[in-house]
Amino acid sequence: MATSIFNPVTVVTGASVGIGAALARVFARNGHEVALVARREKEMTLLATEIAVWAKHKPHVIAADLQRSDAPARIAHELLGRGLEPAIVVNNAGFGLHGAAAEIDRAEQLAMIDLNVRALTDLSLRWIDGIVKHKGGILNVASVAGFMPGPGMAVYYASKAYVLSFSEALSRELEPLGVRVTVLCPGPVKTEFQLRAGLDLKSPPPLLGRTADQVAQAGYDGFMAGKRLVIPGVGNKIVSLLPKLLPRGLVLRTLESYQRDRGRRAENRRKPR
């Protein structure tokens, strides 16, 4: 096994807030040197300063917009310049949009695919040699949405289905090389994701909802244990199985109604009182 002249680092994308920030904290808490990657440099700098108080290593901060096709190459160049080589890649960056696909801005939906699918694929494959060298792995954040079609958030659900399928297949392919690949599929989490998607910030149902910290801890524990799939919470595990047990038409109608209600609640909250 060849050794590396570079220091191993855990790269976490979408690390400015929410699940990404929580994942950065849990990896740092367990002794990993972390590189934070997101668009918002100010938020990442504050997070890095917070982590540096109690962690073994102060996180590196790399400001990058992963919707840009050249972002992965720029991140790789930045890491190389700092003498770092990814041993673990945590692909958390992503966003959703609520509404009928034919009515939402097409450019925004294509940008969602660029981030949720293209960037994740690039970053999953870009450092395989180094990941093998360091006996590391890849943790990709999908969603329970990846198990079903989602009228009302069609492109988002489809993008997470890709992440789920790609990650499971990659796990099988890289297992002989000693590389672990885990896909984390949380249910509803109250974060800025809802605002970006055009939804309200109402707390999710108790049986389905988890905090960002709970999701991050479950993802870390599952990844370190070499699990291929992690679904935090019994309720979400049940939801992931329903599309296999119920008629497809019923699943489509149920999800369409669910997304319509979510959109109506968000619209009512935005109306002046």
C-alpha positions in Angstrom: 0.0 0.0 0.0 1.5 3.3 -1.1 1.8 6.1 1.4 0.8 9.7 0.8 2.8 12.8 1.4 -0.5 14.7 2.0 -2.4 14.9 5.3 -5.8 13.0 5.2 -8.8 15.2 5.6 -12.6 14.8 5.7 -14.3 17.0 3.2 -17.9 18.0 4.1 -20.0 19.9 1.5 -22.9 22.1 2.4 -21.2 22.6 5.7 -22.4 26.1 6.6 -25.6 25.2 8.3 -28.1 22.4 9.1 -27.1 18.8 8.6 -23.8 19.7 7.0 -22.7 21.8 10.0 -23.8 19.0 12.3 -21.8 16.4 10.3 -18.7 18.6 10.4 -19.1 18.8 14.2 -19.5 15.1 14.8 -16.5 14.2 12.5 -14.4 16.8 14.3 -15.5 15.6 17.7 -14.2 12.2 16.8 -10.7 13.4 15.9 -11.1 14.0 12.1 -9.4 16.9 10.4 -12.3 18.6 8.5 -12.5 20.8 5.4 -15.7 22.8 5.2 -17.1 23.5 1.7 -20.0 25.7 0.9 -20.9 29.1 -0.6 -21.3 31.0 2.6 -17.8 31.7 3.9 -18.9 33.8 6.9 -21.0 31.0 8.4 -18.3 28.4 7.8 -15.7 30.7 9.4 -17.9 31.0 12.5 -18.4 27.2 12.6 -14.6 26.6 12.2 -13.9 29.0 15.0 -16.5 27.2 17.2 -15.1 23.8 16.5 -11.5 24.9 17.0 -12.2 25.6 20.6 -12.8 22.0 21.5 -11.6 19.9 18.6 -8.1 18.4 17.9 -7.9 20.3 14.5 -9.2 23.7 13.4 -11.3 23.1 10.3 -10.2 24.4 6.9 -12.7 26.7 5.1 -13.2 26.5 1.4 -15.8 28.8 -0.2 -17.1 27.3 -3.4 -20.4 27.2 -5.3 -20.9 23.6 -6.2 -23.5 24.5 -8.8 -20.6 25.6 -11.0 -19.1 22.9 -13.1 -15.5 24.0 -12.3 -16.1 23.9 -8.5 -14.8 20.4 -7.8 -11.6 21.1 -9.7 -11.2 24.4 -7.7 -11.7 22.5 -4.4 -9.2 19.9 -5.4 -6.7 22.6 -6.2 -7.3 24.4 -2.9 -6.8 21.2 -0.9 -3.6 20.3 -2.8 -2.3 23.8 -2.1 -2.8 23.2 1.6 -1.1 19.8 1.6 -4.4 17.9 2.1 -5.8 14.8 0.5 -9.4 13.6 1.0 -9.6 10.4 3.0 -13.4 10.8 3.6 -15.8 12.7 1.4 -19.2 13.7 2.9 -21.5 14.9 0.1 -24.3 16.8 1.9 -24.8 19.9 -0.3 -28.1 19.9 -2.0 -31.5 21.7 -2.3 -35.1 21.2 -3.3 -37.8 23.2 -4.9 -41.5 22.8 -4.2 -44.1 23.0 -6.9 -45.2 21.4 -10.2 -42.1 20.7 -12.4 -43.8 22.4 -15.5 -44.4 25.6 -13.5 -41.1 26.0 -11.6 -38.2 27.9 -13.2 -36.5 25.4 -15.5 -33.0 26.9 -14.9 -33.4 26.5 -11.2 -34.4 22.8 -11.6 -31.4 22.2 -13.8 -29.2 23.9 -11.1 -30.7 21.5 -8.6 -29.6 18.5 -10.8 -26.1 20.1 -11.1 -25.7 20.2 -7.3 -27.6 17.2 -6.1 -26.4 14.8 -8.9 -23.5 16.1 -11.0 -21.4 17.6 -8.2 -22.0 14.7 -5.8 -21.0 12.2 -8.5 -17.8 14.2 -9.3 -16.7 14.5 -5.7 -17.5 10.8 -5.0 -15.2 9.7 -7.8 -12.5 12.4 -7.9 -10.4 11.2 -5.0 -10.9 7.4 -5.1 -7.2 6.6 -5.2 -6.5 8.7 -2.1 -9.5 7.3 -0.3 -8.3 3.8 -1.0 -4.8 4.8 0.2 -6.2 6.1 3.5 -8.7 3.3 3.9 -11.4 6.0 4.1 -14.8 6.3 2.5 -17.8 8.3 1.1 -20.9 9.4 3.0 -23.6 10.6 0.6 -26.7 12.4 2.0 -29.9 11.4 0.2 -33.4 11.3 1.7 -36.3 9.0 2.3 -37.6 10.9 -0.8 -35.3 8.8 -2.8 -37.5 5.7 -2.3 -40.5 7.1 -4.0 -41.8 9.5 -6.8 -42.7 13.0 -5.6 -45.3 14.9 -7.5 -44.9 18.5 -6.3 -41.2 18.1 -5.9 -40.5 15.8 -8.8 -36.9 16.8 -9.7 -35.8 16.8 -6.0 -37.2 13.3 -5.4 -35.7 12.0 -8.6 -32.3 13.5 -7.7 -32.3 11.7 -4.3 -33.3 8.5 -6.0 -30.2 8.8 -8.1 -28.0 9.5 -5.0 -29.5 6.4 -3.3 -29.0 4.1 -6.4 -25.5 5.4 -7.2 -24.3 5.2 -3.6 -25.5 1.6 -3.1 -23.9 0.5 -6.4 -20.7 2.3 -5.6 -20.6 0.7 -2.2 -20.7 -2.7 -3.9 -18.0 -1.8 -6.4 -15.5 -0.3 -3.9 -16.0 -2.9 -1.1 -13.2 -5.1 -2.4 -10.8 -2.1 -2.2 -11.6 -1.6 1.5 -13.6 1.6 0.9 -16.9 2.1 2.7 -19.7 4.0 1.0 -22.7 4.9 3.1 -25.9 6.6 2.0 -27.8 8.6 4.6 -31.5 8.9 4.1 -33.1 11.2 6.7 -36.8 12.1 6.8 -38.0 15.6 7.6 -35.4 17.8 9.4 -36.2 21.4 10.4 -33.5 23.4 8.6 -33.1 26.1 6.1 -33.8 23.5 3.4 -37.6 24.2 3.8 -37.1 28.0 3.2 -35.0 27.3 0.1 -37.6 24.9 -1.2 -40.5 27.3 -0.7 -42.0 25.5 2.3 -42.8 26.5 5.8 -40.7 25.7 8.9 -43.4 23.8 10.7 -41.9 21.1 12.9 -42.2 17.6 11.3 -44.3 14.8 12.7 -42.8 13.4 15.9 -42.5 9.9 14.4 -40.6 11.1 11.3 -38.8 14.2 12.4 -35.2 14.3 13.6 -32.9 17.1 14.5 -29.9 17.8 12.4 -27.6 16.6 15.2 -29.5 13.3 15.5 -29.3 12.7 11.8 -25.6 13.6 11.7 -24.8 11.2 14.6 -26.8 8.4 13.0 -24.9 9.0 9.7 -21.5 9.0 11.4 -22.2 5.9 13.4 -23.5 4.0 10.4 -20.6 5.1 8.2 -18.0 4.1 10.8 -19.8 0.8 11.2 -19.5 0.2 7.5 -23.3 0.3 6.8 -24.4 0.7 3.3 -27.7 2.4 4.1 -28.7 4.5 7.1 -32.3 5.7 7.7 -32.6 7.5 11.0 -35.8 6.7 13.0 -38.2 3.8 12.9 -41.0 6.0 11.3 -38.7 6.8 8.4 -37.7 3.2 7.9 -41.4 2.3 7.6 -42.0 5.2 5.1 -39.2 3.9 3.0 -40.9 0.5 2.7 -44.4 1.8 1.8 -43.7 2.2 -2.0 -42.9 -1.5 -2.1 -46.1 -2.5 -0.3 -48.7 -0.1 -1.7 -50.0 0.3 -5.3 -47.9 2.8 -7.2 -51.0 4.9 -8.1 -51.9 5.2 -4.4 -48.4 6.3 -3.6 -48.4 9.0 -6.3 -51.8 10.3 -5.2 -50.8 10.3 -1.5 -47.6 12.2 -2.1 -49.2 14.7 -4.4 -51.8 15.5 -1.7 -49.0 15.7 0.9 -47.0 18.2 -1.2 -50.1 20.2 -2.0 -50.9 20.6 1.7 -47.3 21.6 2.4 -47.4 24.3 -0.3 -50.8 25.6 1.0 -49.5 25.9 4.5 -46.4 27.8 3.3 -48.6 30.1 1.2 -50.9 30.8 4.2 -47.9 31.7 6.4 -46.6 34.1 3.8 -50.0 36.0 3.6 -50.2 39.2 5.6 -52.5 39.1 8.6 
